[in-house]
Amino acid sequence: MGKKYELLLNNINEGKYTGREILLSGAVLFLTGALLGMIFSPRKNQVIGSNNGNGSCNGNEAQAKKQKENKEGKK
């Protein structure tokens, strides 16, 4: 690995690769790694809170449902 690294540095110093080519190569490698990381990362399902005692309605939805029921009952 060390010999390949030295060969790459020699090629850069000799002018075989321009700064733009090096920058674009680095960007491509970074984006490829990020894409593969997103594709092959483990999927995690996390539930925040236990949802004990909560039906399909909570908070304002429950109040709105009660108000609707009260209005329908008065008619």
DSSP file (Angstrom, degrees, kcal/mol; ACC not computed):
  #  RESIDUE AA STRUCTURE BP1 BP2  ACC     N-H-->O    O-->H-N    N-H-->O    O-->H-N    TCO  KAPPA ALPHA  PHI   PSI    X-CA   Y-CA   Z-CA
    1    1 A M     >        0   0    0      0, 0.0     4,-2.0     0, 0.0     5,-0.2   0.000 360.0 360.0 360.0 -38.6    0.0    0.0    0.0
    2    2 A G  H  >  +     0   0    0      1,-0.2     4,-2.2     2,-0.2     5,-0.1   0.866 360.0  51.9 -64.5 -36.3    2.9    2.4    0.8
    3    3 A K  H  > S+     0   0    0      2,-0.2     4,-2.3     1,-0.2    -1,-0.2   0.892 109.2  49.6 -68.0 -38.9    4.4    1.8   -2.6
    4    4 A K  H  > S+     0   0    0      2,-0.2     4,-2.3     1,-0.2    -2,-0.2   0.881 110.3  51.2 -66.5 -37.1    1.2    2.6   -4.4
    5    5 A Y  H  X S+     0   0    0     -4,-2.0     4,-2.5     2,-0.2    -2,-0.2   0.922 110.9  47.6 -65.1 -44.3    0.8    5.8   -2.3
    6    6 A E  H  X S+     0   0    0     -4,-2.2     4,-2.3     2,-0.2    -2,-0.2   0.889 111.1  51.8 -64.1 -38.7    4.3    6.9   -3.2
    7    7 A L  H  X S+     0   0    0     -4,-2.3     4,-2.3     2,-0.2    -2,-0.2   0.904 109.9  49.3 -63.2 -41.8    3.6    6.1   -6.9
    8    8 A L  H  X S+     0   0    0     -4,-2.3     4,-2.2     2,-0.2    -2,-0.2   0.924 111.2  49.2 -63.1 -44.6    0.5    8.2   -6.8
    9    9 A L  H  X S+     0   0    0     -4,-2.5     4,-2.6     1,-0.2    -2,-0.2   0.886 110.5  51.1 -63.3 -38.1    2.3   11.1   -5.1
   10   10 A N  H  X S+     0   0    0     -4,-2.3     4,-2.0     2,-0.2    -1,-0.2   0.906 109.6  50.1 -64.6 -40.9    5.1   10.9   -7.8
   11   11 A N  H  X>S+     0   0    0     -4,-2.3     5,-2.3     2,-0.2     6,-0.6   0.883 112.1  47.8 -65.2 -37.5    2.4   11.0  -10.6
   12   12 A I  H ><5S+     0   0    0     -4,-2.2     3,-0.9     1,-0.2    -2,-0.2   0.928 112.3  48.7 -67.6 -43.9    0.9   14.1   -9.0
   13   13 A N  H 3<5S+     0   0    0     -4,-2.6    -2,-0.2     1,-0.3    -1,-0.2   0.822 107.6  55.5 -66.4 -30.5    4.2   15.8   -8.6
   14   14 A E  H 3<5S-     0   0    0     -4,-2.0    -1,-0.3    -5,-0.2    -2,-0.2   0.626 118.1-112.4 -77.3 -12.2    5.1   15.0  -12.2
   15   15 A G  T <<5S+     0   0    0     -3,-0.9    -3,-0.2    -4,-0.6    -2,-0.1   0.644  79.1 128.7  93.5  15.0    2.0   16.8  -13.3
   16   16 A K  S   <S+     0   0    0     -5,-2.3     2,-0.4    -6,-0.2    -4,-0.2   0.800  74.6  44.0 -73.1 -26.9    0.1   13.7  -14.7
   17   17 A Y  S    S-     0   0    0     -6,-0.6    -2,-0.2    -5,-0.1    -1,-0.1  -0.967  80.5-144.1-118.9 133.2   -3.0   14.7  -12.6
   18   18 A T     >  -     0   0    0     -2,-0.4     4,-1.9     1,-0.1     5,-0.2  -0.440  29.0-108.2 -86.8 167.3   -4.3   18.2  -12.3
   19   19 A G  H  > S+     0   0    0      1,-0.2     4,-2.5     2,-0.2     5,-0.2   0.865 119.8  55.4 -62.0 -36.3   -5.8   19.7   -9.2
   20   20 A R  H  > S+     0   0    0      2,-0.2     4,-2.7     1,-0.2     5,-0.2   0.906 106.5  49.8 -64.5 -41.8   -9.2   19.6  -10.8
   21   21 A E  H  > S+     0   0    0      2,-0.2     4,-2.2     1,-0.2    -1,-0.2   0.895 112.0  48.3 -64.3 -39.4   -8.9   15.8  -11.5
   22   22 A I  H  X S+     0   0    0     -4,-1.9     4,-2.3     2,-0.2    -2,-0.2   0.922 113.0  47.9 -66.6 -43.9   -7.8   15.1   -7.9
   23   23 A L  H  X S+     0   0    0     -4,-2.5     4,-2.3     1,-0.2    -2,-0.2   0.922 113.5  46.8 -63.5 -45.0  -10.7   17.2   -6.5
   24   24 A L  H  X S+     0   0    0     -4,-2.7     4,-2.5     2,-0.2    -1,-0.2   0.880 111.1  52.2 -65.8 -37.8  -13.3   15.6   -8.7
   25   25 A S  H  X S+     0   0    0     -4,-2.2     4,-2.4    -5,-0.2    -1,-0.2   0.918 110.5  48.1 -63.6 -42.7  -12.0   12.1   -7.9
   26   26 A G  H  X S+     0   0    0     -4,-2.3     4,-2.4     2,-0.2    -2,-0.2   0.903 111.7  49.8 -63.3 -41.2  -12.2   12.9   -4.2
   27   27 A A  H  X S+     0   0    0     -4,-2.3     4,-2.7     2,-0.2     5,-0.2   0.911 111.4  48.8 -64.7 -42.1  -15.8   14.2   -4.6
   28   28 A V  H  X S+     0   0    0     -4,-2.5     4,-2.4     2,-0.2    -2,-0.2   0.915 112.2  48.3 -64.2 -43.0  -16.8   11.1   -6.5
   29   29 A L  H  X S+     0   0    0     -4,-2.4     4,-2.2     2,-0.2    -2,-0.2   0.909 112.9  48.4 -64.1 -41.7  -15.3    8.8   -3.9
   30   30 A F  H  X S+     0   0    0     -4,-2.4     4,-2.4     2,-0.2    -2,-0.2   0.946 113.9  45.2 -63.8 -48.2  -17.0   10.7   -1.1
   31   31 A L  H  X S+     0   0    0     -4,-2.7     4,-2.5     1,-0.2    -2,-0.2   0.868 112.1  52.2 -66.4 -36.1  -20.4   10.7   -2.8
   32   32 A T  H  X S+     0   0    0     -4,-2.4     4,-2.6    -5,-0.2     5,-0.2   0.922 111.0  47.7 -63.9 -43.6  -20.1    7.0   -3.7
   33   33 A G  H  X S+     0   0    0     -4,-2.2     4,-2.2     2,-0.2    -2,-0.2   0.898 112.2  49.2 -63.8 -40.7  -19.3    6.2   -0.1
   34   34 A A  H  X S+     0   0    0     -4,-2.4     4,-2.0     2,-0.2    -2,-0.2   0.916 112.5  47.9 -65.6 -42.0  -22.2    8.2    1.2
   35   35 A L  H  X S+     0   0    0     -4,-2.5     4,-2.2     2,-0.2    -2,-0.2   0.931 113.4  46.4 -64.6 -46.2  -24.6    6.6   -1.2
   36   36 A L  H  X S+     0   0    0     -4,-2.6     4,-2.6     1,-0.2    -1,-0.2   0.869 110.5  54.7 -64.9 -35.3  -23.4    3.1   -0.4
   37   37 A G  H  X S+     0   0    0     -4,-2.2     4,-0.8    -5,-0.2    -1,-0.2   0.892 110.1  45.9 -64.0 -39.5  -23.6    3.9    3.3
   38   38 A M  H  < S+     0   0    0     -4,-2.0    -2,-0.2     2,-0.2    -1,-0.2   0.880 115.5  46.7 -69.9 -36.9  -27.3    5.0    2.9
   39   39 A I  H  < S+     0   0    0     -4,-2.2    -2,-0.2     1,-0.2    -1,-0.2   0.924 121.5  33.6 -71.7 -44.2  -28.2    1.9    0.9
   40   40 A F  H  < S+     0   0    0     -4,-2.6    -1,-0.2    -5,-0.2    -2,-0.2   0.345  87.7 115.8 -99.6   6.6  -26.5   -0.7    3.0
   41   41 A S  S  < S-     0   0    0     -4,-0.8     2,-0.1    -3,-0.2    -3,-0.0  -0.477  76.1 -99.8 -73.7 148.0  -27.0    0.8    6.5
   42   42 A P        -     0   0    0      0, 0.0     2,-0.4     0, 0.0    -1,-0.1  -0.411  35.0-121.0 -68.1 142.5  -29.2   -1.2    8.9
   43   43 A R        -     0   0    0     -2,-0.1     2,-0.5    -3,-0.1    -3,-0.0  -0.693  28.3-162.6 -85.0 132.6  -32.7    0.0    9.2
   44   44 A K        -     0   0    0     -2,-0.4     2,-0.6     2,-0.0     0, 0.0  -0.964  10.2-162.0-120.7 132.3  -33.7    1.0   12.7
   45   45 A N        -     0   0    0     -2,-0.5     2,-0.5     2,-0.0    -2,-0.0  -0.957  16.4-178.0-111.3 115.6  -37.3    1.4   13.9
   46   46 A Q        -     0   0    0     -2,-0.6     2,-0.6     2,-0.0    -2,-0.0  -0.958  14.7-156.3-120.4 129.3  -37.4    3.3   17.1
   47   47 A V        -     0   0    0     -2,-0.5     2,-0.7     3,-0.0    -2,-0.0  -0.907   9.1-151.9-103.4 123.1  -40.6    4.1   19.1
   48   48 A I  S    S+     0   0    0     -2,-0.6     3,-0.1     2,-0.0     2,-0.1  -0.857  70.2   7.4 -95.9 119.5  -40.4    7.1   21.3
   49   49 A G  S    S-     0   0    0     -2,-0.7    -2,-0.0     1,-0.1     0, 0.0  -0.077  85.9-100.0  89.4 162.2  -42.7    6.6   24.2
   50   50 A S        -     0   0    0      2,-0.1    -1,-0.1    -2,-0.1     3,-0.1   0.638  34.6-138.4 -95.2 -14.6  -44.6    3.5   25.0
   51   51 A N    >   +     0   0    0      1,-0.2     3,-0.9    -3,-0.1     2,-0.4   0.719  44.7 160.1  61.4  21.6  -48.0    4.5   23.6
   52   52 A N  T 3   +     0   0    0      1,-0.2    -1,-0.2     0, 0.0    -2,-0.1  -0.616  66.9   7.0 -75.2 130.5  -49.7    3.0   26.6
   53   53 A G  T 3  S+     0   0    0     -2,-0.4     2,-0.5     1,-0.2    -1,-0.2   0.413 100.5 120.6  81.4  -3.1  -53.2    4.3   27.1
   54   54 A N    <   -     0   0    0     -3,-0.9    -1,-0.2     1,-0.1     4,-0.1  -0.834  41.7-170.2 -97.7 127.5  -53.2    6.2   23.8
   55   55 A G        -     0   0    0      2,-0.7    -1,-0.1    -2,-0.5     0, 0.0   0.077  54.9 -67.6 -88.1-151.4  -55.8    5.3   21.3
   56   56 A S  S    S+     0   0    0      5,-0.0     2,-0.4     6,-0.0    -2,-0.0   0.698 121.7  60.8 -75.4 -17.6  -55.8    6.5   17.7
   57   57 A C        +     0   0    0      4,-0.1    -2,-0.7     5,-0.0     2,-0.3  -0.850  62.3 170.5-110.5 145.3  -56.5   10.0   19.0
   58   58 A N    >   -     0   0    0     -2,-0.4     3,-1.6    -4,-0.1     4,-0.2  -0.992  50.8 -19.7-148.5 151.0  -54.3   12.1   21.3
   59   59 A G  T 3> S+     0   0    0     -2,-0.3     4,-1.6     1,-0.3     3,-0.5  -0.298 130.1   6.8  60.7-124.5  -54.3   15.6   22.5
   60   60 A N  H 3> S+     0   0    0      1,-0.2     4,-2.6     2,-0.2    -1,-0.3   0.814 128.1  60.2 -64.2 -32.1  -56.2   18.1   20.4
   61   61 A E  H <> S+     0   0    0     -3,-1.6     4,-2.1     1,-0.2    -1,-0.2   0.895 104.3  50.0 -64.0 -38.5  -57.6   15.3   18.2
   62   62 A A  H  > S+     0   0    0     -3,-0.5     4,-2.2     2,-0.2    -1,-0.2   0.906 111.5  48.2 -67.1 -41.0  -59.3   13.7   21.3
   63   63 A Q  H  X S+     0   0    0     -4,-1.6     4,-2.5     1,-0.2    -2,-0.2   0.912 111.0  50.4 -65.2 -42.1  -60.8   17.0   22.3
   64   64 A A  H  X S+     0   0    0     -4,-2.6     4,-2.1     1,-0.2    -1,-0.2   0.884 110.0  51.0 -63.3 -37.8  -62.1   17.7   18.8
   65   65 A K  H  X S+     0   0    0     -4,-2.1     4,-2.2     2,-0.2    -1,-0.2   0.909 110.5  48.6 -66.0 -41.8  -63.6   14.2   18.7
   66   66 A K  H  X S+     0   0    0     -4,-2.2     4,-2.4     2,-0.2    -2,-0.2   0.905 111.3  50.0 -64.7 -41.4  -65.4   14.7   22.0
   67   67 A Q  H  X S+     0   0    0     -4,-2.5     4,-2.2     2,-0.2    -1,-0.2   0.900 110.4  50.1 -63.9 -39.8  -66.8   18.1   20.9
   68   68 A K  H  X S+     0   0    0     -4,-2.1     4,-2.2     1,-0.2    -1,-0.2   0.910 110.9  49.0 -64.4 -42.2  -68.1   16.6   17.7
   69   69 A E  H  X S+     0   0    0     -4,-2.2     4,-2.0     1,-0.2    -2,-0.2   0.896 110.8  50.8 -64.0 -39.9  -69.8   13.8   19.6
   70   70 A N  H  X S+     0   0    0     -4,-2.4     4,-1.6     2,-0.2    -2,-0.2   0.897 110.4  48.8 -65.8 -39.9  -71.4   16.4   22.0
   71   71 A K  H  X S+     0   0    0     -4,-2.2     4,-0.9     1,-0.2    -1,-0.2   0.900 112.2  48.3 -66.1 -40.3  -72.7   18.4   19.1
   72   72 A E  H  < S+     0   0    0     -4,-2.2     3,-0.2     1,-0.2    -1,-0.2   0.852 110.1  52.8 -68.9 -33.3  -74.2   15.4   17.4
   73   73 A G  H  < S+     0   0    0     -4,-2.0    -1,-0.2     1,-0.2    -2,-0.2   0.814 105.6  53.8 -71.3 -30.9  -75.8   14.3   20.7
   74   74 A K  H  <        0   0    0     -4,-1.6    -1,-0.2     1,-0.2    -2,-0.2   0.738 360.0 360.0 -76.1 -23.1  -77.5   17.6   21.2
   75   75 A K     <        0   0    0     -4,-0.9    -1,-0.2    -3,-0.2    -2,-0.1   0.469 360.0 360.0 -72.8 360.0  -79.2   17.6   17.8
